[in-house]
Amino acid sequence: MTPTLTQAFRSNFLGNSPSWYEAAIVAFLVINPICLYLFGPFVTGWMLIGEFIFTLAMALKCYPLQPGGLLAIEAIVLGMASPEAVYQETVSNFPVIMLLMFMVAGIYFMRDMLLFTFTRILLGVKSKTLLSFLFCFAGAVLSAFLDALTVTAVLITISVGFYSVYHKVASGKGIVDENHDHTNDQTVIAEQQQNLEDFRAFLRSLIMHGAVGTALGGVTTLVGEPQNLLIAERAGWEFMEFFMRMAPVTMPVFVCGLITCVLLEKAKILGYGATMPEEVRKILKESSDHEDSKRTQFDKAALITQTVVALILVLALGFHWAEVGMIGLMVIVLLTAFNGITEEHRIGHAFEEALPFTALLVVFFAIVAVIHEQHLFSPVIGWVLAMDPDVQPGMFFLANGLLSAISDNVFVATVYINEVRAVFDAGDITRDHFDKLVIAINTGTNLPSVATPNGQAAFLFLLTSALAPLIRLSYMRMVIMALPYTVVLTVVGLMGVLYNI
């Protein structure tokens, strides 16, 4: 039976999303104007935040760009934020957009070297506890000199590579078969179903350890997170001064975070402790041996080129030769030029992973513009600044952490550091107290924000990546798996703010 035009419109709305999800989005769009009329923009603004978080939580049901974008468009139409405000939020975060556009694409052209390196680690280290520790530690160290998004892109690339190799064999195909859809489980042989689920659990725990590692390292240095640069600029701190001032808080957190990683693997709780099935290890070893056997002199030259460019990347980011996105563009040019990748369609594949998330991030900035224009965080800021000065660092840490977990830590840090700088410039607080508040703001926005994927851009990037549906990493699963880290990082960080600075 041919559907009517009305039925076609209804069927097209949000595509293959569940009917209850589509109805929820429509309900949000209908309720918001009514709420604005009855309760005003402040209450409606907080409702909008909750609705947007809902779209993020349901990312595996529908990519958040469409439903979140509809909410953002409605907010602008209702006058809760102006197009100019959204544009200004986007421009102020342009370094992050450039990072996504170019650095993530640059990492794509390093995937052979990364897969080669991490395959050796994965197959060489049989202890899951030691392997998890190495992933967490590597994520932390790399994030101290690279951006957390860059490191997360590396983790995603290697994990998809591992998964696709095994999925191909589990579907009855040979390792040498080139064409295979690793997103389609209908081709998986029945005998391999359990191994596939176990391998998914293994990759989930490994990727979460690595992602949390990016937070452990990202808080320590001036280049670790996007907001760190802004905070350092407002405080007038250079690279080493930033590191040394943060160290009394960040170093104990770093050590306790690594200890938590080990304990979680030993306890095997909340999704951790899963090991790689021996059959999967065998298949990955065969794949690695096959890749080694067919590696030509041209392939070896490409690996050497990627390694050299990776070293240049570390130096460029460590010494901050330019904005991260510009360095990423340099990486793309160097790797494509010296590895003979000159066809437009081959270059275009590198941007497929990052650009949907870049668009989602701009939608996120629209929600941030609503927060800013409606002063949704102002009561919290005013409440904390009215407290006793001795209590303020701890309260700033907690308030920053709570707001960053439900919002965006870049925005929260921007709002707080500007407010505190204004108070300092007015002469209402001393330089010593100002420095303590700066440390509390930086650690508060970076550490408790691991509680939810929307707290950190790297976590949100992971949630909306091609990897998440492959290994069944949903919003709530990320929240649950991050919970022990959230508790440890928050408690140890708070103790450091209260007693060490």
N, C-alpha and C positions, 0 to 999 in steps of 0.2 A: 504494500500500500504506500502510495506516494505521500510524504508528509506535507502538511500545509506550510505556508510561509511562516506563520506564527510558531509552529512546532520546530521549524528549521532554525529560527532565531533562538528559541529556548535551548535547542540542542547545541548550537554554536557557542552559547554563553559559557565561558570557562571550559569548553571542550569536554574532555573525559573526566573531569572532576566529579566526585560523588554529588548526588542531588542535594543531600543535606548541607554540603559545603556551599554549593551555589545559593541555596536558600538563606544560609547564614550571612553571606556577603550582601545579598539583596536586602536582608533585614537591617544590616548595619547602615547601608546607604539610605534606607528609609528612616531609621530611628535618629540618625545624627542631626538632621535639620530640626526635627521635633525637639530633641534634647537641647539644641542651641536656643530655640525659642523659649523653652520652659525654664531652663537652668543656667543659660549663659555660656560663654566660650570657655571658661575655666573648667567646668565639669565636663563639657563636651570634649575639650582637649584631652583630658585624662581618659575619657572613653575611647577616643581615637587612638591613643597610645595602646590601650588594651586590645583594640581590634587589630591594629597593625601587628602586635606581638602574636596574636592568634594566627594571622596569615604566615608568619615566620614559623610558628610551631607546626603548622600543617604543610610545610614546604614539600613533603613527599606526596601530598595529595594534589597540590597545584603549586607551581613555581610562584613565589610571592610577588613577582614583578607585576602581574596583572591585577590580582585583588588588592594588593597594597597600593598600586598605582591608581586604581579607581578611588580608594579612600583618600589618597593625597589630592587627586583632582577635585573631589568633592569639597575637601577642606579649603582649597583655594577659592573655589566658586562661592563657598559660604563666607568668605572673607576672613577666615581664621589665620591665614597667612597670605601675603601678596606674592605674585610671581617674582617681583624684584627681590624679596627676602629669600625665596628659594634659590634664585640665581646667585645671590651673595653667599649663601651657605655653600653652594656648589663651588664657587670661585675660591672661597677660603679653604676648601678641601681639595683643590685642584691637584696638589702633590699626590694625594691618595689615589685620585682618578688616574693620573699618569702612571703611578705605580702599577695599578691593575692593568692598564692598557698595554704597557710595554714590558714591565719586569716579568710578569707572569708569562707573557709570550716569549720573552728571552729564555726563561727556564725551560720552555717547551723544546727549544733547540739544543738544550743540554741533556735531554732525557736519556740518550744513549749512555753517556758517561755516568749519569746518576744511577741508572738501572744497573750498569756494570759494577759500580762501587757498592751499592746497597745490596745487590744480589750476593756479592761476596760476603758481606756482613751477615745477611740473613741466613745463608747456607753455612757459613763458617761458625756462627755462634748458635749452639744447640740449646743452651739454657735460655728459657723464655724470660726469666727474671733478669738475667744479664742483658739480653737483647732489649727488653723494655727500658732498662736503665740507660743503655746506650742511646736509644732513640730519644728519651727524655732529655738526657744530658746534651746530646748533639743539637736538639731543637733549641735548648737554652743558650748554648754557646754561639750557635749560628745567629740566633735572634738578637744577641747582644751587638752584633756587627751588621747584620742584615735586618731588613724589616720582617716582622712576624708573618705578613702576608706572603712574602717571598719564600720563607722557609716552609710555610704551609703548602704552597704550590709545589714545592719539591716533594713533600710527603705524599701529596695527592698523586703526583705523577708516578712515583715509584710503586705506590699501592695499586693503582689502576693497572700498571704493567704486570705486577705479580698476579693480580686477579684474572686478567685477560688470558694469561698463559695457562693457568690451571683450568679456567672455564672452557677453554678450547679443547683441552684433552678430556675433560669431564663430559663433554658433549659428543665424544666419540671421534673427534678429529685428531689428526696428527699434529705434532709440534710445528711441522713445516707448513701447514695450511695457513694461507695468508688471510683469506676472507672468512671472518667469523664475527657474529654479533654476540658479544659477551653480556649484553643486557637481557637476552632472551633465555630464560631458564627452562623453557619447554623442550629444549634440545638436550638437556642434561640427562645422562643415563641414570636410571633409578639407583644403581649400586653406588653412584657417586654423590647422591643427594646429601647424605650425612656428612661426608668429607667436605662438601661445599659449605654447608652450614658451619662446621667447625672452623673452616678456613676464614669464613666471614667474621666469626667471633674473634679469631686470632688477629685479623687485620684491624677490627674495631678497637680492640684494646691497645694495639700498637700505635694506631693513629691518634688515639686520645692521649696517650702518654706523650707523644711527640708534640701534639697541639698545646697541651698544658706546659710543656717545656718551653714553647715560644713565649708564653706569659712569664715564666720564671726568668728567662733571659731578657725579654723585652723591656722589663721595668728597670733594668740596671744601668742602661746607658742612654746617652742623648739621642742616638739614632735607632734605638730599639723599637719604639712605637711612634706613630705620627705626632701624638700630643706631647711627647717628651721634648721635641724640638721647640714647640711653642712655650712650654713651661720653662725650659732652660733660657729661652730668649727673654721672657718676662723677668726671670730671676737674675739674669746677667751671668750665667754659669757657662764655662767652657766644658769640653768633653770630660777631662779628668776630674774637675771640680764636681761636676754632676755625679760621676761615678762614686767619688769618695763621700759625698754628702748622703747619697742614697744607701751606701754600703751597710751602715749599721742596721738598716731594715731589710734590705734586699738580700744580703748574704745569708743571714739566718733563714730567711724564707726559701732561698735557693737550696740550702742543705736539707731543710725539712721537707721540701717538695720532692727531692730525690729519694729521701727515706720513705716518704709516702708511696712513691712509685714501687719500691721494693716490697713494702708491706702489703700493698694491694695485690701484687702478683703472688705473694706467698699465701695470703688469705683466700684468694680466688673468690672475691665477692664483687657485687655490682657490675658484673660483666667482665671482670679482669681474670687473668690466670689461664685463659684458653691457650692451648698449645697447637702448633702446626701438625696436622696429621702426617704421619711418616710417608704416606703415599703422595701427598702434595709436595713434600720436600723432595721426594724422588723425581717427580715430574719437573719441578723447578730446576733441579740439578741437571736433568737431561736437556732441558731447554737452554740452560746456561752453557753446557758442553756443546750443544748444537750451534749456538751463536758463536762460541769461540772457534769452532772448527771451520765455519764459513766466513770468518772475519778476514777480509782482504786487506791489502796494504792501504787502500783508500779508506777503509773503515778505521784502521788503526790511526791513520793520519787525522781523521775526524775526531777520534777520541782524544788524541793529544791536543788538538786545537781547542776542544771543549774544556779540557783541563786547564789549559793556559788562560783561556777567557774566564773561567771560574776564578782563578787566582786574581786576575785583573779586577773582576767583579768585587771580590772580598776587599781588595785594597781600595778600590774606588768608593765603596760604601763605608769602610772603616775610617777613611780619611775625609769622607764627605766631599769628594771632588765636585759633585753636582747634585741636583735633586735626584732622588731615587729613580723616578720615571725616566729622566734623561739618561741615566746610567743604563737602565733597562733597554732603551732604544739603541744605545751604543753596543750592548751585548747582541741584540738582534742583527745589527749591521755587521759586526765582526764575525759572528757565527755563520750567517748566511753567505757572506762574501767569501770566506776562507774555506767553507765546506761545499761550495758550488750550488747552493740553493737559490736559484734566480727566477724560478717560475712563480707567478703571482699566486696561483692556486695552492702551491705548497706552503707559501708564507702565510696565506689566509687561514690555514688550519690552526696555526698557533694562537689565533685570537678567539677561537670559538669558545674556549673555556671561560675566559675572563670578561668578555663584553656583556653577556647577560647579567653577570653580577655587578658590573660597572653601572648598568642601567638601573638595577635594583638599588644600588647605593645612592644614586641621585634621587630616587623616590624616597629613600630613607632621609635624605637631606630636606625634603619637603616636610616630612613629619617633624624633623628637628626645627625647621623654621616655625612651625606651629608652636612648639615648645618655647621657642625664643620670643615670638611675637605675643603670646598669651601669658608669658612670665610664669609658666607652670612650676618652675623650680625655685622661683624667688622666695616663697615663704620658708622653704627649707634653709636657703642661704641666710636669710635674715635671722632666722631662729638660732642658727649655729653661731653667727657673729655676735649675737646678744649674750652668749654664755661667758662664763669665767675664762680668761685667757689660758689657764692651765688645762682646761678641759677641751678647748677648741681643736687642737691637733687630732685627738682621738675621735672627736665627733665629726670633724671634716673627713677623716678616713672612712668612718662608717657611712656617713651621708653620701660621700662620693661613691663608695662601693655599692650601696643600695641603688642609687640613681643610675650608675653605670651598668648594673646588671639588667635593668629594665629599659635602658635607653642606649646611648652610644657613648663610650668612654672618651672619645675625641671631643664630642660636644660638651659633656659634663666638665671635662678638664678645662676647656676653653672658657666656659661660663665662670667656673670657680676661680681660676687663676686671674682672670680679668677683674673680678669683684675684689679679690684679696689685694691685688696690685693697686686698685683704686683706693682701698682703705689705707694701704701703706703710703701711697703718694699724698694722701690727705694728712698724714702724720698721726694717725690714730693708733698705730701699732709700731713697735720697734723693728729694726732690721733682723735681729735675732729671732723674734717671734714670727716675722714674715717668712724667714727661711724654714722654720719648723712647719708652718702651714703649707709651704710649697712642697716639702717632702711628703706631708700627709696627703696632699692633693694628687701627687704623682703616684704614690703607692696605692692610694685608695681607688683611683680610677683603673689601675692596671691589675690589681690582685683579686679583690672580690668579684670583679666583673667576669671571671671565668665561670660564674654560676650558670649563665645562660648564653646561648649562641649569639643573641643580639647585643651582648655586652662588649664583645670584642670582634672587630672586623674579620680577623683570621678565623674565628670560630664560625661566624656567619658564612664566610667564604667556603669553609669545609662543609657546612650543612647544605649549602645550595650547589655544591660541586657535583660532577658526574660520579664521583666515588660514593657519596652518601647513599643513594638508592641501591648501589651494587652490594654494599656490605650491611644494608639495613640500619643505617645510622640516622635515626629520626631525631627530632627536636627533644622529645622527652627522654630518649635514651642518652643523648648527650648531657642533659641536665643531671640525670641520675649518675652517670659515670663521672661527671665532674664534681659531684657533691662532696666526696671526701677531700679532694683537692681544695674545693671552695672553703671548707671548714678550716683546714690546716693553714692555707694561705691567709685567710682572714684573721684567724686567731694569732698566728705568729707575726703577721704584719702589724696588727693592732698593738701587740706587746712591744714590738720594735719602735713604733711611733710613740708610745706612752713612756717607755723607759730608756730607749737608746739614743734618741735625738736631743 
